[in-house]
């Protein structure tokens, strides 16, 4: 039997077990989405190294384990970020702990609905239908379909018109199960016209059971829709246990005069696959994607970005900086598409990497595909080692070699980290990545 068939056969048993626990939700809009997604998954092959966008991700390490669906839990404990004042939304094993959602969010005017409830109020076609339709009708979307088929109840977060939240929303994501398992967090964030919000997604371990050793996979989907003149700052921080992997997809759609800024930082985990798709649907939008990562041991970090310039007078910037050490591997594949109507586009893309070990590997491929003639577009990539002159300069002033290397690594990533909003989170990330000593 082919490997794909074996995987689907196992997932079919997991799906039937999940359906047996639906109780009164069988036949609901959400159950219909689960079933349609799983049927689509049956005919969608998981990608392998023959797929250009997946050639540097060892997909077999992600899909070969015989995962079960992670058990629902209510008890969790995640490290507090000193001095961070945020609206908290806890998520454990893919389940949003609704009782743990900060009540002050509702008082501030933000509406949070379980996806099941949102679909009862409004038809599924009206709830981020563009993304559901895209995933259900696009090949090579196996992990997105896997999420839609097995998610344990997503949430819809609505930021009302002209509301500017005074503090960030912090979504705390934990995967904690003693058996080999997967979970599928799913969020839809709608920023209405003129609204402004900062969203933090924090993937970390459960402090109450930090020594869990079973293999785990988090397969997360986040969809963000910015209406006219809305602003969203998005920060994703990942420090998962060594036994856990993450497949993360962020899909963004921007309307006229909106501003989206994303900052991603990766440190923990085993195999990390980050996908960002941005659709610039109307004119005068601004998009910024920045990331900093430090890979070690045998970690694999793969960053894939796609920015789709469809209309004129839009601007996008990308800056990805990574440090690859020991036997780790990294990849960056950035694509910027400029359509014929997207005149006056300004697009910049840069990927810089330090490779500190002869056994480490980095693959970088920034790409521009331009079909308009009045644009300013550039891209570039550098892969190198620590600067020997800078090391000599520091050592000549009495700094020991290890500390000198540490200073240069911290300075290299500071360009991205210093740009991230929310100072307490910046300080926390520096501490966790040992960049502040």
C-alpha positions as a Markdown table, in Angstrom:
| # | Residue | x | y | z |
|---|---|---|---|---|
| 1 | Unk | 0.0 | 0.0 | 0.0 |
| 2 | Unk | 1.3 | 3.4 | -0.9 |
| 3 | Unk | 2.4 | 5.7 | 2.0 |
| 4 | Unk | -0.3 | 8.2 | 1.2 |
| 5 | Unk | -2.9 | 5.5 | 1.4 |
| 6 | Unk | -1.6 | 4.4 | 4.7 |
| 7 | Unk | -1.7 | 7.9 | 6.1 |
| 8 | Unk | -5.3 | 8.4 | 4.9 |
| 9 | Unk | -6.4 | 5.0 | 6.2 |
| 10 | Unk | -5.1 | 6.0 | 9.7 |
| 11 | Unk | -6.6 | 9.5 | 9.5 |
| 12 | Unk | -10.0 | 7.9 | 8.5 |
| 13 | Unk | -10.0 | 5.9 | 11.8 |
| 14 | Unk | -9.1 | 9.1 | 13.7 |
| 15 | Unk | -11.9 | 11.0 | 12.0 |
| 16 | Unk | -14.5 | 8.3 | 12.7 |
| 17 | Unk | -13.5 | 8.3 | 16.3 |
| 18 | Unk | -13.8 | 12.1 | 16.4 |
| 19 | Unk | -17.3 | 11.9 | 14.8 |
| 20 | Unk | -18.4 | 9.4 | 17.5 |
| 21 | Unk | -17.8 | 12.1 | 20.1 |
| 22 | Unk | -19.8 | 14.9 | 18.5 |
| 23 | Unk | -22.9 | 14.2 | 20.5 |
| 24 | Unk | -25.5 | 16.9 | 19.5 |
| 25 | Unk | -23.2 | 18.6 | 17.1 |
| 26 | Unk | -23.6 | 16.0 | 14.4 |
| 27 | Unk | -25.1 | 17.4 | 11.2 |
| 28 | Unk | -24.3 | 21.0 | 12.2 |
| 29 | Unk | -22.6 | 23.5 | 9.9 |
| 30 | Unk | -19.3 | 22.8 | 11.6 |
| 31 | Unk | -19.7 | 19.1 | 11.2 |
| 32 | Unk | -20.5 | 19.6 | 7.5 |
| 33 | Unk | -17.2 | 21.6 | 7.2 |
| 34 | Unk | -15.3 | 18.8 | 8.9 |
| 35 | Unk | -16.7 | 16.2 | 6.6 |
| 36 | Unk | -16.3 | 18.2 | 3.4 |
| 37 | Unk | -12.7 | 19.0 | 4.3 |
| 38 | Unk | -11.8 | 15.3 | 5.1 |
| 39 | Unk | -13.4 | 14.2 | 1.8 |
| 40 | Unk | -11.2 | 16.8 | 0.0 |
| 41 | Unk | -8.2 | 15.6 | 1.9 |
| 42 | Unk | -8.7 | 12.0 | 0.6 |
| 43 | Unk | -7.9 | 13.2 | -2.9 |
| 44 | Unk | -5.2 | 15.7 | -2.0 |
| 45 | Unk | -1.7 | 14.3 | -1.7 |
| 46 | Unk | 0.5 | 15.5 | 1.1 |
| 47 | Unk | 3.4 | 17.4 | -0.4 |
| 48 | Unk | 6.9 | 15.9 | -0.7 |
| 49 | Unk | 10.3 | 17.1 | -1.9 |
| 50 | Unk | 9.1 | 17.0 | -5.5 |
| 51 | Unk | 6.9 | 20.0 | -4.7 |
| 52 | Unk | 9.1 | 23.1 | -5.2 |
| 53 | Unk | 7.7 | 24.9 | -2.1 |
| 54 | Unk | 8.3 | 21.9 | 0.1 |
| 55 | Unk | 11.6 | 20.6 | -1.1 |
| 56 | Unk | 13.4 | 21.7 | 2.0 |
| 57 | Unk | 10.8 | 20.5 | 4.5 |
| 58 | Unk | 11.1 | 16.9 | 5.5 |
| 59 | Unk | 7.4 | 16.3 | 5.4 |
| 60 | Unk | 7.7 | 12.6 | 6.2 |
| 61 | Unk | 8.8 | 13.6 | 9.7 |
| 62 | Unk | 5.5 | 15.4 | 10.1 |
| 63 | Unk | 3.0 | 12.9 | 8.7 |
| 64 | Unk | 4.5 | 9.5 | 9.3 |
| 65 | Unk | 3.7 | 9.3 | 13.1 |
| 66 | Unk | 0.3 | 7.7 | 13.8 |
| 67 | Unk | -1.2 | 10.7 | 15.5 |
| 68 | Unk | -4.3 | 10.6 | 17.6 |
| 69 | Unk | -6.4 | 13.7 | 18.3 |
| 70 | Unk | -5.0 | 15.4 | 21.4 |
| 71 | Unk | -7.3 | 15.1 | 24.4 |
| 72 | Unk | -9.3 | 18.1 | 25.6 |
| 73 | Unk | -7.9 | 19.7 | 28.7 |
| 74 | Unk | -8.9 | 22.5 | 31.0 |
| 75 | Unk | -5.8 | 22.7 | 33.2 |
| 76 | Unk | -2.8 | 24.6 | 31.8 |
| 77 | Unk | 0.0 | 26.8 | 33.0 |
| 78 | Unk | 2.2 | 29.0 | 30.8 |
| 79 | Unk | 5.0 | 31.2 | 31.8 |
| 80 | Unk | 4.0 | 34.7 | 32.5 |
| 81 | Unk | 5.8 | 37.5 | 30.6 |
| 82 | Unk | 7.0 | 40.1 | 33.1 |
| 83 | Unk | 5.2 | 43.4 | 32.9 |
| 84 | Unk | 3.1 | 42.3 | 29.9 |
| 85 | Unk | -0.5 | 43.6 | 30.2 |
| 86 | Unk | -2.6 | 41.8 | 27.7 |
| 87 | Unk | -6.0 | 40.3 | 27.0 |
| 88 | Unk | -5.4 | 36.6 | 27.3 |
| 89 | Unk | -7.1 | 33.8 | 25.2 |
| 90 | Unk | -5.8 | 30.3 | 26.3 |
| 91 | Unk | -5.7 | 27.4 | 23.8 |
| 92 | Unk | -4.7 | 23.9 | 24.8 |
| 93 | Unk | -4.6 | 21.0 | 22.4 |
| 94 | Unk | -6.5 | 23.0 | 19.9 |
| 95 | Unk | -9.4 | 23.8 | 22.3 |
| 96 | Unk | -10.1 | 27.4 | 23.2 |
| 97 | Unk | -10.7 | 27.6 | 27.0 |
| 98 | Unk | -13.6 | 30.0 | 26.8 |
| 99 | Unk | -13.8 | 30.3 | 30.6 |
| 100 | Unk | -10.3 | 31.5 | 30.5 |
| 101 | Unk | -10.8 | 34.3 | 28.0 |
| 102 | Unk | -10.2 | 37.7 | 29.5 |
| 103 | Unk | -13.6 | 39.1 | 30.4 |
| 104 | Unk | -12.2 | 42.6 | 29.8 |
| 105 | Unk | -12.1 | 41.9 | 26.1 |
| 106 | Unk | -15.9 | 41.9 | 26.0 |
| 107 | Unk | -16.0 | 45.1 | 28.0 |
| 108 | Unk | -13.6 | 46.7 | 25.5 |
| 109 | Unk | -16.1 | 45.9 | 22.7 |
| 110 | Unk | -14.4 | 42.9 | 21.1 |
| 111 | Unk | -16.7 | 40.0 | 20.1 |
| 112 | Unk | -15.4 | 36.5 | 20.4 |
| 113 | Unk | -17.5 | 33.7 | 19.1 |
| 114 | Unk | -16.9 | 29.9 | 18.8 |
| 115 | Unk | -17.0 | 29.0 | 15.2 |
| 116 | Unk | -19.9 | 26.7 | 15.8 |
| 117 | Unk | -21.9 | 29.7 | 17.2 |
| 118 | Unk | -20.8 | 32.0 | 14.5 |
| 119 | Unk | -22.0 | 29.6 | 11.8 |
| 120 | Unk | -25.4 | 29.3 | 13.5 |
| 121 | Unk | -25.8 | 33.1 | 13.5 |
| 122 | Unk | -24.6 | 33.6 | 9.9 |
| 123 | Unk | -24.3 | 31.2 | 7.0 |
| 124 | Unk | -20.8 | 29.6 | 6.6 |
| 125 | Unk | -20.5 | 31.4 | 3.3 |
| 126 | Unk | -20.4 | 34.7 | 5.1 |
| 127 | Unk | -17.6 | 33.7 | 7.6 |
| 128 | Unk | -14.3 | 34.2 | 5.8 |
| 129 | Unk | -15.7 | 32.4 | 2.8 |
| 130 | Unk | -12.9 | 33.5 | 0.6 |
| 131 | Unk | -10.4 | 31.4 | 2.6 |
| 132 | Unk | -12.6 | 28.4 | 3.0 |
| 133 | Unk | -13.3 | 28.4 | -0.7 |
| 134 | Unk | -9.7 | 28.9 | -1.6 |
| 135 | Unk | -8.5 | 26.0 | 0.5 |
| 136 | Unk | -11.3 | 23.7 | -0.6 |
| 137 | Unk | -10.5 | 24.3 | -4.3 |
| 138 | Unk | -6.7 | 24.5 | -4.4 |
| 139 | Unk | -4.3 | 21.7 | -4.8 |
| 140 | Unk | -1.3 | 21.2 | -2.4 |
| 141 | Unk | -3.3 | 22.4 | 0.6 |
| 142 | Unk | -3.2 | 19.2 | 2.6 |
| 143 | Unk | -2.3 | 20.7 | 5.9 |
| 144 | Unk | -5.0 | 23.3 | 5.7 |
| 145 | Unk | -7.6 | 20.6 | 4.9 |
| 146 | Unk | -6.2 | 18.6 | 7.8 |
| 147 | Unk | -6.9 | 21.5 | 10.1 |
| 148 | Unk | -10.5 | 22.1 | 8.8 |
| 149 | Unk | -11.2 | 18.4 | 9.1 |
| 150 | Unk | -9.9 | 17.9 | 12.6 |
| 151 | Unk | -9.9 | 21.3 | 14.4 |
| 152 | Unk | -11.6 | 21.2 | 17.8 |
| 153 | Unk | -13.6 | 24.3 | 17.4 |
| 154 | Unk | -12.2 | 27.6 | 16.0 |
| 155 | Unk | -13.0 | 31.1 | 17.1 |
| 156 | Unk | -14.0 | 34.2 | 15.4 |
| 157 | Unk | -12.5 | 37.4 | 16.8 |
| 158 | Unk | -14.2 | 40.6 | 15.7 |
| 159 | Unk | -12.6 | 44.0 | 16.3 |
| 160 | Unk | -15.5 | 46.6 | 15.9 |
| 161 | Unk | -15.3 | 49.7 | 13.6 |
| 162 | Unk | -12.9 | 52.4 | 14.8 |
| 163 | Unk | -11.9 | 50.5 | 18.0 |
| 164 | Unk | -8.3 | 50.8 | 19.0 |
| 165 | Unk | -7.4 | 48.4 | 21.8 |
| 166 | Unk | -5.1 | 49.9 | 24.5 |
| 167 | Unk | -3.3 | 46.6 | 25.0 |
| 168 | Unk | -2.6 | 43.5 | 22.9 |
| 169 | Unk | -4.6 | 40.3 | 22.6 |
| 170 | Unk | -2.4 | 37.4 | 23.7 |
| 171 | Unk | -3.4 | 33.9 | 22.3 |
| 172 | Unk | -1.5 | 31.3 | 24.4 |
| 173 | Unk | -1.2 | 28.0 | 22.5 |
| 174 | Unk | -0.1 | 24.8 | 24.2 |
| 175 | Unk | 0.1 | 21.2 | 23.1 |
| 176 | Unk | 0.2 | 18.8 | 26.0 |
| 177 | Unk | -0.6 | 15.1 | 25.6 |
| 178 | Unk | 1.4 | 12.0 | 26.8 |
| 179 | Unk | 0.7 | 10.1 | 23.6 |
| 180 | Unk | 1.7 | 10.8 | 20.0 |
| 181 | Unk | -1.0 | 13.3 | 19.0 |
| 182 | Unk | -1.8 | 16.4 | 16.9 |
| 183 | Unk | -3.9 | 19.5 | 17.5 |
| 184 | Unk | -5.3 | 22.1 | 15.1 |
| 185 | Unk | -5.8 | 25.6 | 16.4 |
| 186 | Unk | -8.0 | 27.8 | 14.1 |
| 187 | Unk | -8.7 | 31.5 | 14.4 |
| 188 | Unk | -10.5 | 34.1 | 12.2 |
| 189 | Unk | -9.7 | 37.7 | 13.1 |
| 190 | Unk | -11.8 | 40.4 | 11.5 |
| 191 | Unk | -10.5 | 44.0 | 12.0 |
| 192 | Unk | -13.3 | 46.3 | 10.9 |
| 193 | Unk | -12.9 | 49.7 | 9.3 |
| 194 | Unk | -10.6 | 52.1 | 11.2 |
| 195 | Unk | -9.8 | 49.6 | 14.0 |
| 196 | Unk | -6.4 | 49.0 | 15.4 |
| 197 | Unk | -5.2 | 45.9 | 17.3 |
| 198 | Unk | -2.0 | 44.1 | 18.3 |
| 199 | Unk | -2.2 | 40.3 | 18.4 |
| 200 | Unk | 0.3 | 38.0 | 20.0 |
| 201 | Unk | 0.4 | 34.2 | 19.2 |
| 202 | Unk | 2.6 | 32.4 | 21.7 |
| 203 | Unk | 3.4 | 28.8 | 21.2 |
| 204 | Unk | 5.0 | 27.4 | 24.4 |
| 205 | Unk | 5.0 | 24.3 | 26.6 |
| 206 | Unk | 2.7 | 23.6 | 29.5 |
| 207 | Unk | 4.6 | 24.5 | 32.6 |
| 208 | Unk | 2.7 | 21.9 | 34.7 |
| 209 | Unk | 4.0 | 19.1 | 32.5 |
| 210 | Unk | 7.3 | 20.3 | 31.0 |
| 211 | Unk | 8.8 | 16.9 | 30.6 |
| 212 | Unk | 6.3 | 15.4 | 28.2 |
| 213 | Unk | 8.2 | 13.4 | 25.6 |
| 214 | Unk | 5.6 | 12.1 | 23.2 |
| 215 | Unk | 5.8 | 13.4 | 19.6 |
| 216 | Unk | 3.3 | 16.2 | 19.0 |
| 217 | Unk | 2.2 | 18.2 | 15.9 |
| 218 | Unk | 0.5 | 21.6 | 16.1 |
| 219 | Unk | -1.1 | 22.3 | 12.7 |
| 220 | Unk | -2.4 | 25.9 | 13.1 |
| 221 | Unk | -4.3 | 28.3 | 10.9 |
| 222 | Unk | -4.8 | 32.0 | 11.4 |
| 223 | Unk | -6.9 | 34.2 | 9.1 |
| 224 | Unk | -6.8 | 37.9 | 9.4 |
| 225 | Unk | -9.0 | 40.3 | 7.3 |
| 226 | Unk | -8.3 | 44.0 | 7.5 |
| 227 | Unk | -11.1 | 46.3 | 6.4 |
| 228 | Unk | -10.5 | 49.9 | 5.1 |
| 229 | Unk | -8.0 | 51.9 | 7.1 |
| 230 | Unk | -7.6 | 49.1 | 9.7 |
| 231 | Unk | -4.3 | 48.4 | 11.4 |
| 232 | Unk | -3.0 | 45.0 | 12.7 |
| 233 | Unk | 0.3 | 44.3 | 14.4 |
| 234 | Unk | 0.9 | 40.6 | 14.7 |
| 235 | Unk | 3.7 | 38.9 | 16.7 |
| 236 | Unk | 4.2 | 35.1 | 16.7 |
| 237 | Unk | 6.7 | 33.7 | 19.2 |
| 238 | Unk | 7.5 | 30.0 | 19.3 |
| 239 | Unk | 9.5 | 28.1 | 21.9 |
| 240 | Unk | 8.0 | 24.6 | 21.9 |
| 241 | Unk | 9.5 | 21.5 | 23.4 |
| 242 | Unk | 12.1 | 19.5 | 21.4 |
| 243 | Unk | 9.6 | 16.7 | 20.7 |
| 244 | Unk | 7.0 | 19.0 | 19.1 |
| 245 | Unk | 6.7 | 20.3 | 15.5 |
| 246 | Unk | 4.6 | 23.2 | 14.1 |
| 247 | Unk | 3.0 | 23.7 | 10.8 |
| 248 | Unk | 1.7 | 27.3 | 10.8 |
| 249 | Unk | -0.3 | 29.1 | 8.2 |
| 250 | Unk | -1.1 | 32.8 | 8.3 |
| 251 | Unk | -3.5 | 34.1 | 5.6 |
| 252 | Unk | -4.1 | 37.9 | 5.4 |
| 253 | Unk | -6.4 | 39.9 | 3.2 |
| 254 | Unk | -6.0 | 43.7 | 3.1 |
| 255 | Unk | -8.5 | 46.4 | 2.0 |
| 256 | Unk | -7.8 | 50.0 | 1.0 |
| 257 | Unk | -5.5 | 52.1 | 3.3 |
| 258 | Unk | -4.9 | 49.2 | 5.7 |
| 259 | Unk | -1.6 | 48.5 | 7.5 |
| 260 | Unk | -0.4 | 45.0 | 8.5 |
| 261 | Unk | 2.9 | 44.3 | 10.3 |
| 262 | Unk | 4.0 | 40.8 | 11.2 |
| 263 | Unk | 6.9 | 39.8 | 13.4 |
| 264 | Unk | 7.8 | 36.1 | 13.8 |
| 265 | Unk | 10.4 | 34.6 | 16.2 |
| 266 | Unk | 11.4 | 30.9 | 16.3 |
| 267 | Unk | 13.6 | 29.2 | 18.9 |
| 268 | Unk | 12.2 | 25.9 | 20.1 |
| 269 | Unk | 10.5 | 22.9 | 18.6 |
| 270 | Unk | 11.8 | 20.2 | 16.2 |
| 271 | Unk | 10.5 | 20.9 | 12.7 |
| 272 | Unk | 8.9 | 24.3 | 12.1 |
| 273 | Unk | 7.1 | 25.2 | 8.9 |
| 274 | Unk | 5.8 | 28.8 | 8.6 |
| 275 | Unk | 3.6 | 29.9 | 5.7 |
| 276 | Unk | 2.4 | 33.4 | 5.2 |
| 277 | Unk | 0.1 | 34.5 | 2.3 |
| 278 | Unk | -0.9 | 38.1 | 2.0 |
| 279 | Unk | -3.5 | 39.3 | -0.5 |
| 280 | Unk | -3.4 | 43.1 | -1.3 |
| 281 | Unk | -6.9 | 43.4 | -2.6 |
| 282 | Unk | -7.2 | 47.2 | -2.8 |
| 283 | Unk | -4.9 | 50.3 | -3.2 |
| 284 | Unk | -2.7 | 52.1 | -0.7 |
| 285 | Unk | -2.0 | 49.2 | 1.6 |
| 286 | Unk | 1.2 | 48.7 | 3.6 |
| 287 | Unk | 2.6 | 45.2 | 4.5 |
| 288 | Unk | 5.7 | 44.4 | 6.6 |
| 289 | Unk | 6.9 | 40.8 | 7.3 |
| 290 | Unk | 9.9 | 40.4 | 9.6 |
| 291 | Unk | 11.3 | 37.4 | 11.3 |
| 292 | Unk | 14.2 | 36.3 | 13.5 |
| 293 | Unk | 15.1 | 32.8 | 14.3 |
| 294 | Unk | 17.9 | 30.7 | 15.9 |
| 295 | Unk | 18.1 | 27.0 | 14.9 |
| 296 | Unk | 20.3 | 24.5 | 16.6 |
| 297 | Unk | 20.7 | 20.7 | 17.2 |
| 298 | Unk | 18.8 | 19.0 | 14.3 |
| 299 | Unk | 16.0 | 21.6 | 14.1 |
| 300 | Unk | 14.5 | 22.5 | 10.7 |
| 301 | Unk | 13.0 | 25.9 | 10.2 |
| 302 | Unk | 11.3 | 26.6 | 6.8 |
| 303 | Unk | 9.8 | 30.1 | 6.1 |
| 304 | Unk | 7.6 | 30.5 | 3.0 |
| 305 | Unk | 6.0 | 33.8 | 2.2 |
| 306 | Unk | 3.8 | 35.0 | -0.7 |
| 307 | Unk | 2.7 | 38.6 | -1.2 |
| 308 | Unk | 0.1 | 39.2 | -3.9 |
| 309 | Unk | 0.2 | 42.8 | -5.2 |
| 310 | Unk | -3.1 | 43.1 | -7.2 |
| 311 | Unk | -3.8 | 46.9 | -7.2 |
| 312 | Unk | -1.7 | 50.1 | -7.6 |
| 313 | Unk | 0.1 | 52.2 | -4.9 |
| 314 | Unk | 0.8 | 49.3 | -2.4 |
| 315 | Unk | 3.9 | 48.8 | -0.5 |
| 316 | Unk | 5.5 | 45.7 | 1.0 |
| 317 | Unk | 8.7 | 45.0 | 3.0 |
| 318 | Unk | 10.2 | 41.7 | 4.1 |
| 319 | Unk | 13.2 | 41.2 | 6.3 |
| 320 | Unk | 14.1 | 37.6 | 7.5 |
| 321 | Unk | 17.2 | 37.1 | 9.6 |
| 322 | Unk | 18.3 | 33.7 | 11.0 |
| 323 | Unk | 21.2 | 32.0 | 12.7 |
| 324 | Unk | 21.8 | 28.3 | 11.9 |
| 325 | Unk | 24.1 | 26.3 | 14.1 |
| 326 | Unk | 25.2 | 22.7 | 14.9 |
| 327 | Unk | 23.3 | 20.3 | 12.5 |
| 328 | Unk | 20.2 | 22.4 | 12.0 |
| 329 | Unk | 18.8 | 23.5 | 8.6 |
| 330 | Unk | 16.9 | 26.5 | 7.4 |
| 331 | Unk | 15.0 | 27.7 | 4.4 |
| 332 | Unk | 13.5 | 30.9 | 3.1 |
| 333 | Unk | 11.4 | 31.0 | 0.0 |
| 334 | Unk | 9.8 | 34.4 | -0.5 |
| 335 | Unk | 7.6 | 35.2 | -3.5 |
| 336 | Unk | 6.3 | 38.7 | -4.5 |
| 337 | Unk | 3.8 | 38.8 | -7.3 |
| 338 | Unk | 3.1 | 42.1 | -9.0 |
| 339 | Unk | 0.0 | 41.9 | -11.3 |
| 340 | Unk | -0.5 | 44.0 | -14.4 |
| 341 | Unk | -2.8 | 46.5 | -12.6 |
| 342 | Unk | -0.4 | 46.9 | -9.7 |
| 343 | Unk | 1.4 | 50.0 | -11.0 |
| 344 | Unk | 3.4 | 52.1 | -8.5 |
| 345 | Unk | 4.1 | 49.1 | -6.4 |
| 346 | Unk | 7.0 | 49.4 | -3.9 |
| 347 | Unk | 8.3 | 45.9 | -2.8 |
| 348 | Unk | 11.4 | 45.1 | -0.9 |
| 349 | Unk | 12.6 | 41.6 | 0.2 |
| 350 | Unk | 15.8 | 40.6 | 2.0 |
| 351 | Unk | 16.9 | 37.4 | 3.7 |
| 352 | Unk | 20.2 | 37.3 | 5.7 |
| 353 | Unk | 21.6 | 34.3 | 7.5 |
| 354 | Unk | 24.5 | 33.4 | 9.6 |
| 355 | Unk | 25.7 | 29.7 | 9.3 |
| 356 | Unk | 27.9 | 28.9 | 12.2 |
| 357 | Unk | 28.7 | 25.2 | 11.7 |
| 358 | Unk | 30.0 | 23.2 | 8.8 |
| 359 | Unk | 27.2 | 20.7 | 9.4 |
| 360 | Unk | 24.5 | 23.4 | 9.2 |
| 361 | Unk | 22.6 | 24.2 | 6.0 |
| 362 | Unk | 20.6 | 27.2 | 4.7 |
| 363 | Unk | 18.6 | 27.5 | 1.5 |
| 364 | Unk | 17.5 | 30.9 | 0.4 |
| 365 | Unk | 15.4 | 31.9 | -2.6 |
| 366 | Unk | 13.8 | 35.4 | -2.7 |
| 367 | Unk | 11.7 | 35.8 | -5.8 |
| 368 | Unk | 10.0 | 38.6 | -7.7 |
| 369 | Unk | 7.4 | 38.0 | -10.5 |
| 370 | Unk | 6.5 | 41.3 | -12.0 |
| 371 | Unk | 3.9 | 42.0 | -14.7 |
| 372 | Unk | 3.7 | 45.8 | -14.3 |
| 373 | Unk | 6.2 | 48.3 | -15.7 |
| 374 | Unk | 6.0 | 51.2 | -13.2 |
| 375 | Unk | 7.3 | 49.6 | -10.0 |
| 376 | Unk | 10.2 | 49.7 | -7.5 |
| 377 | Unk | 11.1 | 46.2 | -6.5 |
| 378 | Unk | 14.2 | 44.6 | -5.1 |
| 379 | Unk | 15.3 | 41.4 | -3.4 |
| 380 | Unk | 18.4 | 40.0 | -2.0 |
| 381 | Unk | 20.0 | 37.3 | 0.2 |
| 382 | Unk | 23.2 | 36.8 | 2.1 |
| 383 | Unk | 24.6 | 33.7 | 3.8 |
| 384 | Unk | 27.8 | 34.1 | 5.8 |
| 385 | Unk | 29.6 | 33.5 | 9.0 |
| 386 | Unk | 30.4 | 35.8 | 12.0 |
| 387 | Unk | 32.7 | 38.6 | 10.9 |
| 388 | Unk | 36.3 | 37.8 | 11.8 |
| 389 | Unk | 37.4 | 41.4 | 12.1 |
| 390 | Unk | 34.6 | 42.2 | 14.5 |
| 391 | Unk | 35.5 | 39.1 | 16.6 |
| 392 | Unk | 39.1 | 40.2 | 16.6 |
| 393 | Unk | 38.1 | 43.7 | 17.6 |
| 394 | Unk | 36.1 | 42.4 | 20.6 |
| 395 | Unk | 38.7 | 39.9 | 21.7 |
| 396 | Unk | 41.4 | 42.6 | 21.5 |
| 397 | Unk | 39.5 | 44.5 | 24.1 |
| 398 | Unk | 39.6 | 41.7 | 26.6 |
| 399 | Unk | 36.2 | 40.0 | 25.7 |
| 400 | Unk | 36.5 | 36.2 | 25.8 |
| 401 | Unk | 35.7 | 34.4 | 22.4 |
| 402 | Unk | 32.4 | 32.9 | 23.6 |
| 403 | Unk | 31.1 | 36.3 | 24.8 |
| 404 | Unk | 32.3 | 38.0 | 21.6 |
| 405 | Unk | 30.4 | 35.5 | 19.5 |
| 406 | Unk | 27.3 | 36.0 | 21.6 |
| 407 | Unk | 27.5 | 39.8 | 21.2 |
| 408 | Unk | 27.7 | 39.5 | 17.4 |
| 409 | Unk | 24.8 | 37.1 | 17.3 |
| 410 | Unk | 22.6 | 39.3 | 19.4 |
| 411 | Unk | 23.5 | 42.3 | 17.2 |
| 412 | Unk | 22.6 | 40.4 | 14.1 |
| 413 | Unk | 19.1 | 39.6 | 15.3 |
| 414 | Unk | 18.6 | 43.0 | 16.9 |
| 415 | Unk | 17.6 | 44.6 | 13.6 |
| 416 | Unk | 14.4 | 42.6 | 13.6 |
| 417 | Unk | 13.8 | 42.2 | 17.4 |
| 418 | Unk | 14.2 | 45.9 | 18.0 |
| 419 | Unk | 11.4 | 46.7 | 15.5 |
| 420 | Unk | 8.8 | 44.5 | 17.2 |
| 421 | Unk | 6.2 | 46.3 | 19.2 |
| 422 | Unk | 5.3 | 45.4 | 22.9 |
| 423 | Unk | 8.5 | 46.0 | 24.9 |
| 424 | Unk | 7.9 | 43.4 | 27.6 |
| 425 | Unk | 7.5 | 40.7 | 24.9 |
| 426 | Unk | 10.7 | 41.9 | 23.2 |
| 427 | Unk | 12.6 | 41.6 | 26.5 |
| 428 | Unk | 11.1 | 38.2 | 27.2 |
| 429 | Unk | 12.2 | 36.9 | 23.7 |
| 430 | Unk | 15.7 | 38.3 | 24.2 |
| 431 | Unk | 15.9 | 36.4 | 27.5 |
| 432 | Unk | 14.5 | 33.1 | 26.2 |
| 433 | Unk | 16.9 | 33.3 | 23.1 |
| 434 | Unk | 19.8 | 34.2 | 25.5 |
| 435 | Unk | 20.4 | 37.5 | 23.5 |
| 436 | Unk | 20.4 | 39.8 | 26.6 |
| 437 | Unk | 23.3 | 38.4 | 28.6 |
